[in-house]
Amino acid sequence: MDAEASSLTVAGEAVAPLPVRPSELRAAIWALAWPVILTFLSQSMVGLVDTLMVGRLGAAAVAAAGVGTQLLSGVSVAMTAVGTGPLALVARHIGAGEPHEARRVLAQSGVTALVLSLVVITPVILWATPLVRAFGVEPRVVELGGGFVQLVMLSIPAAAVLFVIGSGLRGAGDTRTALFIGVTVNVLNIAGNYVLIFGKLGVPALGVRGSALATTIAFSLGALLALALLARGTLVLGLLGRELWPHLRTIQRVLAIGYPAAAEQILMQVGFFVYLLFAARYGTDAVAAYFIGVRILSISFLPGFGFAAAAGALVGQNLGGRDPQRAEEAGWLANRLSVYLMSACGLLIFVAARPIARLFVDNAEVIADTVSFIYMLAAAQPLMAIDFTIGGALRGAGDTRFPLVTVLVAFYGCRLGWAYLTTIVLHLSLAWLWAALIGDYIARAILKTWRFRGGYWKTVRV
């Protein structure tokens, strides 16, 4: 693409031209990645602090919140059908110099996400207790988890709107506004956890349910803040009332990109549930260790989120600007940077595995199980970097169907296949169950690298 023609004007403000030289490309990747990393770091810190606070209530409370969070994640994947499309489509339209179409995509995605979220959460709220019981946990965990789920589900509509807005802004190259909104939500969430879990400032102590209520309040206020910022018209994208009126063609385009990503995430959530069932065979301590490990995992792969967003935005924008070669260069460079950083993270968490585990609980068995889980996470970090970043590049191009294939092969074939063999057939120790993660991510890295190298994604029409 001609460098002089690549500068855009959106919402009355000049947008930096797409990078041309390798040094510019590297700088652009870092500029897009670091706010996303910090956004998800602050979000993960909320999860960690929440787990630390709930951990003071005992293993049953940790397991209840963990099961509830698992259900929350499962419901949230439905929003992926709407939230994935904005990044790819907004990036294409920004790269092509069509800001009005980018705004329409954002508005239609937001309305669709809100309606879909209300449909999805209703049955979960009604059947919260039976759903928790289906995880095979102890009666006390079922009792605590049912109330947690009913309250935390109320956060989904606001979270869906925030997801769409953040995705659209990142596609347009604005990752800093999403950072500001995300940090605001997370600060509110942590403060709410402290007050509502333990009963501070004259508020009754609500325990695990207080954590759920704090989440709902924080996301609701965050969604209002995000909508207010868009309505002001000073961001790279705006939100006009007339663009909220249903536009079926735009909704179809968003869903065409998003439904494979949603199917991928649904399959993964089902897979996580099955994997948790295998862990539950080792007892409540193993379940608690698994959820603590997942919290640690949510921090360890943060660079992958950042570079995936950067790769997706730059791939989409360069394809929109009809420069597929530059799009490919952006994808590979983002991947290399991600591998370097996540490998360093893997080494760090390996060395500090036991002290990290001790932050969450003082139960010796849970600590031992958590440490073995952390060791597997550390070994898988470079593979996770490839999975996240190349996957982000493919989604930025609108190629969302192939990652769905990788879930079937890698997660169901490798992880769950090995988990079944380990737990049901060979009756090995819990550490062998955790080792299934490595085979899963080896397969994902190989498959996605092969797909991106093949170049089919350059021809995807969105």
C-alpha positions as CSV (number, residue, x, y, z in Angstrom):
1,M,0.0,0.0,0.0
2,D,1.3,3.5,-0.8
3,A,2.5,5.1,2.4
4,E,1.3,8.6,1.5
5,A,-2.2,7.2,1.0
6,S,-2.4,5.3,4.3
7,S,-3.2,8.1,6.6
8,L,-6.8,8.2,7.7
9,T,-9.1,10.6,9.4
10,V,-11.7,9.2,11.8
11,A,-14.1,11.2,14.0
12,G,-12.4,14.4,12.9
13,E,-9.0,13.3,14.2
14,A,-5.9,12.1,12.2
15,V,-5.1,8.5,12.6
16,A,-1.4,7.4,12.3
17,P,-0.6,5.8,8.9
18,L,-0.1,2.1,8.7
19,P,3.5,1.2,9.4
20,V,5.7,0.5,6.4
21,R,9.3,0.0,7.6
22,P,10.2,-3.0,9.9
23,S,11.1,-0.6,12.7
24,E,7.8,1.2,12.4
25,L,6.0,-2.2,12.3
26,R,7.7,-3.3,15.5
27,A,6.9,0.0,17.2
28,A,3.2,-0.2,16.1
29,I,3.0,-3.8,17.5
30,W,4.3,-2.7,20.9
31,A,2.1,0.4,20.9
32,L,-1.0,-1.8,20.3
33,A,0.1,-4.6,22.6
34,W,1.1,-3.0,25.8
35,P,-2.2,-1.4,26.7
36,V,-4.0,-4.7,26.0
37,I,-1.5,-6.5,28.2
38,L,-2.1,-4.0,31.0
39,T,-5.9,-4.2,30.5
40,F,-5.9,-8.0,30.9
41,L,-3.3,-7.8,33.7
42,S,-5.6,-5.6,35.7
43,Q,-8.4,-7.9,34.9
44,S,-6.4,-10.9,36.0
45,M,-5.4,-9.1,39.2
46,V,-9.0,-8.8,40.0
47,G,-9.4,-12.5,39.6
48,L,-6.3,-13.2,41.8
49,V,-7.4,-10.7,44.5
50,D,-10.9,-12.2,44.4
51,T,-9.5,-15.7,44.8
52,L,-7.2,-14.6,47.6
53,M,-10.2,-13.0,49.4
54,V,-12.5,-16.0,48.8
55,G,-9.6,-18.3,49.8
56,R,-9.8,-16.9,53.3
57,L,-13.3,-18.5,53.5
58,G,-12.1,-22.0,52.9
59,A,-11.6,-24.6,50.1
60,A,-15.3,-25.0,49.6
61,A,-15.7,-21.3,48.9
62,V,-12.8,-21.4,46.5
63,A,-14.3,-24.3,44.6
64,A,-17.8,-22.7,44.6
65,A,-16.4,-19.4,43.1
66,G,-14.3,-21.5,40.7
67,V,-17.3,-23.5,39.4
68,G,-19.3,-20.3,39.2
69,T,-16.6,-18.6,37.2
70,Q,-16.4,-21.6,34.9
71,L,-20.1,-21.2,34.2
72,L,-19.7,-17.5,33.7
73,S,-17.0,-18.2,31.2
74,G,-19.2,-20.7,29.5
75,V,-22.0,-18.2,29.1
76,S,-19.6,-15.4,28.0
77,V,-18.5,-17.5,25.0
78,A,-21.9,-16.8,23.4
79,M,-20.8,-13.2,23.3
80,T,-17.8,-14.3,21.2
81,A,-20.2,-14.7,18.3
82,V,-20.7,-10.9,18.4
83,G,-17.5,-9.7,19.9
84,T,-15.0,-11.3,17.4
85,G,-16.5,-9.7,14.3
86,P,-15.9,-6.0,15.3
87,L,-12.2,-6.3,15.5
88,A,-11.8,-7.9,12.0
89,L,-14.5,-5.7,10.4
90,V,-13.5,-2.4,12.0
91,A,-9.9,-3.0,11.1
92,R,-10.8,-3.7,7.5
93,H,-12.9,-0.6,7.2
94,I,-10.3,1.6,8.9
95,G,-7.6,0.2,6.6
96,A,-9.9,0.9,3.6
97,G,-10.7,4.5,4.8
98,E,-14.3,3.8,5.6
99,P,-14.8,5.1,9.2
100,H,-18.6,5.4,8.8
101,E,-18.9,1.6,8.1
102,A,-16.6,1.0,11.1
103,R,-19.0,2.9,13.4
104,R,-22.0,1.0,12.0
105,V,-20.3,-2.3,12.8
106,L,-19.6,-1.2,16.4
107,A,-23.2,0.0,17.0
108,Q,-24.8,-3.1,15.4
109,S,-22.5,-5.4,17.3
110,G,-23.3,-3.8,20.6
111,V,-27.1,-4.0,20.2
112,T,-26.9,-7.6,19.1
113,A,-24.6,-8.5,22.0
114,L,-27.0,-6.9,24.5
115,V,-30.0,-8.8,23.2
116,L,-28.2,-12.1,23.0
117,S,-26.8,-11.8,26.5
118,L,-30.3,-11.4,28.0
119,V,-31.5,-14.5,26.2
120,V,-28.6,-16.6,27.3
121,I,-28.4,-15.7,31.0
122,T,-32.1,-16.3,31.8
123,P,-32.1,-20.1,31.9
124,V,-28.7,-20.1,33.7
125,I,-30.2,-18.0,36.5
126,L,-33.2,-20.2,36.8
127,W,-31.3,-23.4,36.9
128,A,-28.1,-22.2,38.7
129,T,-28.1,-24.8,41.5
130,P,-28.6,-27.9,39.2
131,L,-25.8,-26.6,36.9
132,V,-23.4,-26.3,39.8
133,R,-24.3,-29.7,41.0
134,A,-23.5,-31.1,37.5
135,F,-19.8,-30.5,38.2
136,G,-19.9,-33.4,40.7
137,V,-18.8,-31.2,43.6
138,E,-19.7,-31.6,47.3
139,P,-23.1,-30.3,48.7
140,R,-21.5,-27.3,50.4
141,V,-20.0,-26.2,47.2
142,V,-23.3,-26.6,45.4
143,E,-25.0,-24.4,48.0
144,L,-22.5,-21.6,47.8
145,G,-22.0,-21.9,44.0
146,G,-25.8,-21.6,43.2
147,G,-26.1,-18.2,44.8
148,F,-22.9,-17.0,43.3
149,V,-24.0,-18.0,39.8
150,Q,-27.4,-16.3,40.1
151,L,-25.8,-12.9,41.0
152,V,-22.7,-13.0,38.7
153,M,-24.9,-13.8,35.6
154,L,-26.4,-10.3,36.0
155,S,-23.0,-8.9,34.9
156,I,-23.1,-10.5,31.5
157,P,-25.2,-7.9,29.6
158,A,-22.8,-5.1,30.6
159,A,-19.8,-7.2,30.1
160,A,-21.0,-8.1,26.6
161,V,-21.3,-4.4,25.7
162,L,-17.8,-3.7,27.0
163,F,-16.4,-6.7,25.1
164,V,-17.8,-5.4,21.8
165,I,-16.6,-1.8,22.4
166,G,-13.1,-3.0,23.4
167,S,-12.9,-5.2,20.4
168,G,-14.0,-2.5,18.0
169,L,-11.6,0.1,19.5
170,R,-8.7,-2.3,19.2
171,G,-9.6,-3.0,15.6
172,A,-9.4,0.7,15.0
173,G,-6.0,0.9,16.7
174,D,-7.2,2.5,19.9
175,T,-6.1,0.2,22.7
176,R,-5.5,2.9,25.3
177,T,-9.2,3.8,25.8
178,A,-10.0,0.1,26.4
179,L,-7.2,0.2,29.0
180,F,-8.7,3.2,30.8
181,I,-12.2,1.6,30.9
182,G,-10.9,-1.8,31.9
183,V,-8.8,-0.4,34.8
184,T,-11.7,1.6,36.0
185,V,-13.9,-1.5,36.1
186,N,-11.3,-3.5,37.8
187,V,-10.6,-1.0,40.5
188,L,-14.4,-0.8,41.2
189,N,-14.5,-4.6,41.3
190,I,-11.7,-5.0,43.8
191,A,-13.1,-2.3,46.1
192,G,-16.5,-4.0,45.9
193,N,-15.0,-7.4,46.7
194,Y,-13.4,-6.1,49.9
195,V,-16.6,-4.3,51.0
196,L,-19.1,-7.0,50.1
197,I,-17.2,-10.2,50.9
198,F,-16.1,-9.2,54.3
199,G,-18.8,-6.7,55.3
200,K,-17.0,-3.4,55.5
201,L,-18.4,0.2,55.7
202,G,-21.5,-1.0,57.4
203,V,-22.4,-3.5,54.7
204,P,-23.3,-7.1,55.7
205,A,-20.7,-9.7,55.0
206,L,-22.0,-11.6,51.9
207,G,-19.1,-14.0,51.5
208,V,-18.9,-15.7,48.0
209,R,-22.1,-13.9,46.9
210,G,-20.5,-10.6,47.7
211,S,-17.8,-11.3,45.1
212,A,-20.5,-11.9,42.5
213,L,-22.4,-8.8,43.4
214,A,-19.2,-6.7,43.2
215,T,-18.6,-8.0,39.7
216,T,-22.1,-7.1,38.5
217,I,-21.9,-3.5,39.9
218,A,-18.4,-2.9,38.4
219,F,-19.3,-4.1,34.9
220,S,-22.5,-2.1,34.9
221,L,-20.8,1.1,35.8
222,G,-18.0,0.4,33.3
223,A,-20.5,-0.1,30.4
224,L,-22.1,3.2,31.2
225,L,-18.7,4.9,31.2
226,A,-17.8,3.3,27.8
227,L,-21.1,4.4,26.2
228,A,-20.6,7.9,27.5
229,L,-17.1,8.2,26.0
230,L,-18.4,6.9,22.6
231,A,-21.3,9.3,22.6
232,R,-19.0,12.3,23.1
233,G,-17.5,11.6,19.6
234,T,-13.9,12.3,20.6
235,L,-12.6,8.7,20.2
236,V,-11.3,7.0,17.1
237,L,-14.8,5.5,16.9
238,G,-18.1,7.2,17.8
239,L,-21.7,6.1,18.5
240,L,-24.6,7.8,16.8
241,G,-28.2,7.2,17.6
242,R,-29.2,6.4,14.0
243,E,-26.5,3.7,13.8
244,L,-28.3,1.7,16.5
245,W,-31.2,1.0,14.3
246,P,-31.0,-2.7,13.2
247,H,-29.1,-3.2,9.9
248,L,-29.4,-6.8,9.0
249,R,-26.6,-6.9,6.5
250,T,-24.1,-5.7,9.0
251,I,-25.4,-8.0,11.7
252,Q,-25.0,-10.9,9.3
253,R,-21.4,-9.9,8.5
254,V,-20.6,-9.7,12.2
255,L,-22.1,-13.1,13.0
256,A,-20.6,-14.8,9.9
257,I,-17.1,-14.0,11.4
258,G,-18.2,-14.6,15.0
259,Y,-20.1,-17.8,15.0
260,P,-17.1,-20.1,14.3
261,A,-15.2,-18.3,17.1
262,A,-18.2,-18.8,19.4
263,A,-18.4,-22.4,18.5
264,E,-14.7,-22.7,19.2
265,Q,-15.1,-21.2,22.6
266,I,-18.2,-23.2,23.4
267,L,-16.3,-26.4,22.6
268,M,-13.5,-25.3,24.8
269,Q,-15.8,-24.5,27.7
270,V,-17.4,-28.0,27.4
271,G,-13.9,-29.4,27.3
272,F,-12.9,-27.4,30.4
273,F,-15.9,-28.9,32.1
274,V,-14.9,-32.4,31.1
275,Y,-11.4,-31.8,32.2
276,L,-12.6,-30.5,35.5
277,L,-14.6,-33.7,36.0
278,F,-11.4,-35.7,35.6
279,A,-9.7,-33.4,38.2
280,A,-12.7,-33.8,40.5
281,R,-12.0,-37.6,40.7
282,Y,-8.9,-36.6,42.8
283,G,-11.0,-34.7,45.3
284,T,-11.9,-31.1,46.4
285,D,-8.2,-30.2,46.9
286,A,-7.5,-31.0,43.3
287,V,-10.5,-28.9,42.1
288,A,-9.3,-26.0,44.3
289,A,-5.8,-26.4,42.9
290,Y,-7.1,-26.4,39.4
291,F,-9.0,-23.1,39.8
292,I,-6.0,-21.5,41.5
293,G,-3.8,-22.6,38.6
294,V,-6.3,-21.1,36.1
295,R,-6.0,-17.8,37.9
296,I,-2.2,-18.0,37.6
297,L,-2.6,-19.0,33.9
298,S,-4.7,-15.9,33.3
299,I,-1.6,-13.8,34.1
300,S,1.0,-15.9,32.4
301,F,-0.5,-15.7,29.0
302,L,-1.3,-11.9,29.1
303,P,1.5,-11.1,26.5
304,G,-0.3,-13.5,24.2
305,F,-3.5,-11.5,24.5
306,G,-1.7,-8.3,23.8
307,F,0.2,-9.5,20.8
308,A,-2.9,-11.3,19.5
309,A,-4.8,-8.0,19.5
310,A,-1.9,-6.2,17.8
311,A,-1.6,-8.9,15.2
312,G,-5.3,-9.0,14.6
313,A,-5.6,-5.2,14.2
314,L,-2.6,-4.8,11.9
315,V,-3.5,-7.9,9.8
316,G,-7.0,-6.6,9.3
317,Q,-6.0,-3.0,8.6
318,N,-3.3,-4.0,6.1
319,L,-5.7,-6.4,4.3
320,G,-8.2,-3.5,4.2
321,G,-5.5,-1.4,2.7
322,R,-4.7,-4.2,0.2
323,D,-1.3,-5.0,1.5
324,P,-1.3,-8.7,2.4
325,Q,2.5,-8.9,2.5
326,R,2.7,-6.3,5.2
327,A,-0.2,-8.1,7.0
328,E,1.9,-11.3,7.0
329,E,5.0,-9.5,8.2
330,A,3.0,-8.0,11.1
331,G,1.7,-11.5,12.1
332,W,5.1,-13.1,12.2
333,L,6.8,-10.3,14.0
334,A,4.1,-10.1,16.6
335,N,4.4,-13.9,17.1
336,R,8.2,-13.7,17.7
337,L,7.8,-10.9,20.2
338,S,5.1,-12.9,22.0
339,V,7.2,-16.0,22.2
340,Y,10.2,-14.1,23.7
341,L,8.1,-12.5,26.4
342,M,6.0,-15.5,27.3
343,S,9.0,-17.8,27.5
344,A,10.4,-15.3,30.1
345,C,7.1,-15.5,32.0
346,G,7.3,-19.3,31.9
347,L,10.7,-19.3,33.5
348,L,9.6,-16.8,36.2
349,I,6.5,-18.8,37.3
350,F,8.5,-22.1,37.2
351,V,11.1,-20.7,39.7
352,A,8.4,-19.1,41.9
353,A,5.9,-21.9,41.7
354,R,5.7,-22.7,45.4
355,P,5.7,-19.2,46.8
356,I,2.9,-18.3,44.3
357,A,0.8,-21.3,45.4
358,R,1.2,-20.3,49.0
359,L,-0.3,-16.9,48.3
360,F,-3.7,-18.5,47.8
361,V,-4.1,-21.2,50.4
362,D,-2.3,-22.7,53.4
363,N,-3.4,-26.3,52.8
364,A,-0.4,-28.5,52.1
365,E,-2.2,-30.8,49.7
366,V,-3.7,-28.0,47.6
367,I,-0.3,-26.2,47.5
368,A,1.4,-29.4,46.2
369,D,-1.3,-29.9,43.5
370,T,-1.1,-26.3,42.5
371,V,2.7,-26.4,42.2
372,S,2.6,-29.3,39.8
373,F,0.0,-27.5,37.7
374,I,2.2,-24.4,37.6
375,Y,5.1,-26.5,36.3
376,M,3.1,-27.6,33.3
377,L,1.9,-24.0,32.6
378,A,5.5,-22.9,32.6
379,A,6.6,-25.5,30.1
380,A,3.7,-24.6,27.8
381,Q,4.3,-20.8,27.7
382,P,6.1,-20.6,24.3
383,L,3.5,-22.9,22.8
384,M,0.7,-20.7,24.2
385,A,2.4,-17.6,22.7
386,I,2.1,-19.1,19.2
387,D,-1.5,-20.3,19.8
388,F,-2.6,-16.9,21.0
389,T,-0.8,-14.6,18.5
390,I,-1.2,-16.6,15.3
391,G,-4.8,-17.3,16.3
392,G,-5.2,-13.5,16.7
393,A,-3.7,-12.9,13.3
394,L,-6.1,-15.4,11.7
395,R,-9.1,-13.9,13.4
396,G,-8.1,-10.4,12.4
397,A,-8.1,-11.6,8.8
398,G,-11.6,-13.0,9.4
399,D,-10.4,-16.6,9.2
400,T,-12.2,-17.9,12.3
401,R,-13.1,-21.4,11.1
402,F,-9.7,-23.0,11.2
403,P,-9.1,-22.3,14.9
404,L,-12.3,-24.2,15.5
405,V,-10.7,-27.3,13.9
406,T,-7.7,-26.9,16.2
407,V,-9.9,-27.2,19.2
408,L,-11.3,-30.5,18.0
409,V,-7.8,-31.9,17.3
410,A,-5.8,-30.4,20.1
411,F,-8.2,-30.0,23.0
412,Y,-10.5,-33.0,22.5
413,G,-8.0,-35.3,20.8
414,C,-4.8,-34.5,22.8
415,R,-5.8,-33.0,26.1
416,L,-9.0,-34.9,26.9
417,G,-7.8,-38.1,25.3
418,W,-4.7,-38.0,27.5
419,A,-6.8,-37.1,30.5
420,Y,-9.1,-40.1,30.0
421,L,-6.1,-42.4,29.5
422,T,-4.4,-41.0,32.6
423,T,-7.4,-41.0,34.9
424,I,-9.7,-43.8,33.8
425,V,-7.4,-46.3,32.2
426,L,-4.0,-46.0,33.9
427,H,-5.0,-44.4,37.2
428,L,-1.9,-42.2,37.3
429,S,-1.2,-39.3,39.7
430,L,-2.7,-35.8,39.3
431,A,0.5,-34.5,37.9
432,W,0.0,-36.7,34.8
433,L,-3.5,-35.2,34.3
434,W,-2.0,-31.7,34.4
435,A,0.6,-32.8,31.8
436,A,-2.2,-33.1,29.2
437,L,-1.9,-29.3,28.7
438,I,1.4,-29.6,27.0
439,G,0.2,-32.0,24.3
440,D,-2.8,-29.7,23.7
441,Y,-0.7,-26.6,23.1
442,I,1.9,-28.5,21.0
443,A,-0.9,-29.4,18.6
444,R,-2.4,-25.9,18.6
445,A,0.9,-24.3,17.8
446,I,1.7,-26.6,14.9
447,L,-1.7,-26.4,13.3
448,K,-2.1,-22.6,13.5
449,T,1.5,-22.0,12.3
450,W,0.8,-24.3,9.3
451,R,-2.4,-22.4,8.5
452,F,-0.9,-18.9,8.7
453,R,2.1,-20.0,6.6
454,G,-0.3,-21.3,3.9
455,G,-1.8,-17.9,3.3
456,Y,-5.4,-18.8,2.8
457,W,-6.4,-16.1,5.3
458,K,-5.3,-13.5,2.7
459,T,-8.2,-14.4,0.5
460,V,-11.0,-14.4,3.2
461,R,-13.8,-12.0,2.3
462,V,-15.6,-10.2,5.2
